[in-house]
Amino acid sequence: QVQLVESGGGLVQPGGSLRLSCAASTNIFSTYTMSWYRQNPGKQRELVASISSSGGTNYADPVKGRFTISRDNAKNTVHLQMNSLKPEDTAVYYCKARHWTGQYDFWGQGTQVTVSA
């Protein structure tokens, strides 16, 4: 079992920046693919960005060029740097860890991001 704790959410004006962090309770963090998802009420949870154990990254089209995912294996942490935020980025953001076998997914509790003037 892996516990994930997100932090860094909050209220920001359009055009602003936020940095989300997700700390994982595992000593094999480096083997997990880590992802950020977001969800609004009544909508499906959608993938925002992911980073593999080897450092390869993938981004959803709406965030390309604005968001950057990174990982610090020494600190068992994954980050999501969000720049040029737009109101449509408002959502609850969730961190996910996928075991290297692909058989297990672990989720954090989510952190609210609100982009509003």
Residue pairs with C-beta under 8 A, 6 or more apart in sequence:
1 106
2 24
2 25
2 26
2 32
2 97
2 106
3 24
3 25
3 106
4 22
4 23
4 24
4 25
4 95
4 96
4 97
4 106
4 107
4 108
4 109
5 22
5 23
5 108
5 109
6 20
6 21
6 22
6 93
6 94
6 95
6 108
6 109
6 110
6 111
7 20
7 21
7 22
7 23
7 111
8 18
8 19
8 20
8 21
8 111
9 18
9 20
9 93
9 111
9 112
9 113
10 18
10 112
10 113
10 114
11 114
11 115
11 116
12 18
12 85
12 113
12 114
12 115
13 115
13 116
13 117
14 85
14 86
14 87
14 115
14 116
14 117
15 84
15 85
16 85
16 115
17 81
17 82
17 83
17 84
17 85
18 82
18 85
18 113
19 79
19 80
19 81
19 82
20 36
20 79
20 80
20 82
20 93
20 95
20 111
20 113
21 77
21 78
21 79
21 80
22 34
22 36
22 77
22 78
22 79
22 80
22 95
22 108
23 75
23 76
23 77
24 32
24 34
24 76
24 77
24 78
24 97
25 76
26 32
26 76
26 97
27 76
29 73
29 76
29 97
30 53
30 73
31 53
31 99
31 100
32 53
32 97
32 98
32 99
32 100
33 50
33 51
33 52
33 53
33 97
33 98
33 100
34 50
34 51
34 69
34 71
34 78
34 95
34 96
34 97
34 98
35 47
35 48
35 49
35 50
35 51
35 95
35 96
35 97
35 98
36 47
36 48
36 49
36 50
36 69
36 78
36 80
36 93
36 94
36 95
36 96
37 45
37 46
37 47
37 48
37 93
37 94
37 96
38 45
38 46
38 48
38 89
38 91
38 92
38 93
38 94
38 113
39 45
39 46
39 91
39 92
39 94
39 110
40 90
40 91
40 92
45 94
46 60
47 58
47 60
48 59
48 60
48 63
48 67
48 80
48 93
49 57
49 58
49 59
49 60
49 63
49 67
49 68
49 69
49 80
50 57
50 58
50 69
51 57
51 58
51 69
51 70
51 71
51 78
53 100
55 71
57 69
59 67
59 69
62 88
63 82
63 89
66 82
66 83
66 84
66 85
67 80
67 81
67 82
67 83
68 80
68 81
68 83
69 78
69 79
69 80
69 81
70 78
70 79
70 81
71 77
71 78
71 79
72 78
72 79
78 95
80 93
82 89
82 113
85 113
85 115
86 115
87 115
87 116
88 115
89 113
89 115
90 113
90 114
90 115
90 116
91 112
91 113
92 110
92 111
92 112
92 113
93 110
93 111
93 112
93 113
94 107
94 108
94 109
94 110
95 107
95 108
96 105
96 106
96 107
96 108
97 105
97 106
98 104
98 105
99 105
